[in-house]
Amino acid sequence: MPPPLPRLILASASPARLKTLRGAGLDPEVVVSGVDERAVEVTEPSSYALKLAQLKAVAVAADNPRSLVVGCDSVLELDGEILGKPAGEEDAVDRWKQMRGRTGVLHTGHCVVDTHREVWLGRAAATQVRFAAVTDDEIAAYVATGEPLAVAGAFTIDGLGGAFVSGLTGDPHNVVGISVPLLRLMFDELGFVWTDFWEH
């Protein structure tokens, strides 16, 4: 008989990440890490996202033996600058005026910790995002909904912001905050079979 599967834990408060994993057949427990994102001083966007993902996963892994802990963090890169969640409505409006009609790169860091064997993997994924040439009125209406204030890069593709994104190059799941194709490969690298975690 194969050994029992470890508990699967998502070290993130993001409802979009949880929904994406559930849509892919997984049903993780959610344990929020409480990591202070301002403590990270890495300036390269991909490395920054990966470092935060690692900090989140490791913080949760410490208290959860016999678990597979998944930590993620996303940032948008525009002109080489790291853009996380906007500071407020004014910041979100300014961001959109900067982003519209242009292309950015959404980086998501992924870290998976197998707490039983004390091994971990970290990988980053990048997806190009082309923003529509939205008007000032459209930006104001979008920011007024509050949606862009809660997400990295001040936009979504799986919500109201989807109409303002004209195209993607790369994995769309990554833009939502977790790349399930990449995660499957990471599970495989750690010796787990992705389909074993499907809800039966």
N, C-alpha and C positions, 0 to 999 in steps of 0.2 A: 504494500500500500504506500502511495506517495506521502511524504510528510504534509501535515496540514499547512495551508497557506497562512502567511503572516497577516496580521491586521493591516489594512491599507488606510493610511492617514493622509489627509490633505492639510498641509500646514499653511493655510491661507483662508482669509475671511471672504474671499471673492465669490459671490454667488454665480458669476459667469463661469469661473473655473469649475466649480462643483457641477453646474448644469452641463458643461462640456464633457466632463468625465462620466456623468450619468448617461448622457446621450451616447457615449461610446461603450456603455455596458458595465461600467464600474460604479461601485457605490461606497466611496470612502467615508470614513469618519472625518469630521472637521475639528482640528485643534489649532487655534490661532496662536502664533508664536510670541507676539508682543515685542518683536525686535524693533528697535528704534532705527528707522531708515536713514535718519540724518547722521548717524554715526559712521557711515561709509564714505570714505574720501577718494574712492577710485574715480578717475575722470574719463575713462574710455567706456562708452555706453554698454557694449556687450559684456565687458568685464564687470561693470557696475551691477547690471541685472543679475549676472551669475553669482556675484559675491552676496547680494541680498538674498537670493534664493537659497544659497548654501547656509547663511546665518539662520534663516527661518527654519529650514529642515533640521539642522543640527540642534537648534534650541528645543524643538518639539521631540526630536529623537531621544534626547537625554532622559526624558521621563516615560518613554514608551518602549519597553523591551518587546522582542518578538514582533516587530512591526516593520512595514515598508513605508517610509515617510517621504512624501513628495512636497518639495518647496518650490515656489515659483515667484518670479518678480519680473515686471515688464516696464520698459521705458521707451519713449519715442526719441529718435535722434533726428534732429533737423539742423542743418548747418554745423554738424559736429557737436551740437549742444545736447545735453541730457534733459529731457522733459518728462517729469513724472506727473503726478496729479497737480492740477492748477491750484494756486493759493486761494483763489476766490473767483467771483464772477468776472471782475475786471481783468484778472489774469487770463481767464478762459477766453474772453472776447479778444484780448490781444493775441493770444496763441492762434486762434482761428484766423485772424487777419494776417498773421504771419504764414500760416499753413496753406491757406486756400490757393487752389490752382497749382500746388507744388507737390513734390514727392518727399516723403520721410521714410525712415526705416524703424519698424517696431521690433525691438529686441526683447526676447523673453529668456531669462535664465531659468534652468531647471536643475534641481538637485534631488537625487533619490538616495535615501539612507536605509540600508538594511541593518536594523539595530541588533538583529540576532547574530549576524556574522561580523558586525562592526566594519562594514565596507560601505563606501558611498561613491556616487558618480555625479559629475557636474557637466552640463552641456548647455550651450546657448543656441538659440535659433533666431533667424532674422527674416522678416517679411517686408517687402517694399509696399508702401501705402501711397496711392495717388489720391489727393484730396480734390474735390470738385471746386469750381470757382464760385463759391456761394456768396450771396449778397450780405451786406451789413445787417439787413432786416432778418435774414435767415439765421445769421450768427446770433443775433440778440434773442430770437425766439428759441433757438436751441439751448443757449446758456440759461435762459429763464426756466427751462424744464428741470434744471439741476443735474441732469444726467452727466454732462461732461465734467462736473466738479468731482465726481467719485472715481474717475478712471485715469490711468496713465495716458498722457498724450491728449487728454480732453476730448476723446471721441470713442465711439463704439462702432462695430459693424453689425452687431446682433441686437441693436436697439434703434432708437430714433436717429442716431448718427449714421446709420447704414446708408441713408439716401445721400449723404454728403461725401461718401467715399466712392470715387469713380472706378477704382480698380486696385487689384492686389497682385503682387508677384511673389509667390511662395505659399506657405501653408496658412490658410485663413484661420485655423484654430489658434495659431500662434498669436494672432492679433487679439483674439478673445482672452488670451492670457495663459494658454497651455497648449503645447503642440503634441497632440495625441500620437502622430506618427513617430515623432522623436522619442516620446515616452515609451512607446512599445519597444523601440530599439534599446533603450536604456534598461528596461526590464529584462530583455533578452541577454544583454551584456552581463547582468547580475545573476543570470541563471533562472529567471522566471518566465513562464509562458503567459503572454498577455491574455489569451482566451480563457485561461484558468480562472481569471479574476472576473469574468463575466458573471452577472447575476443569473443563477440557474433556478 
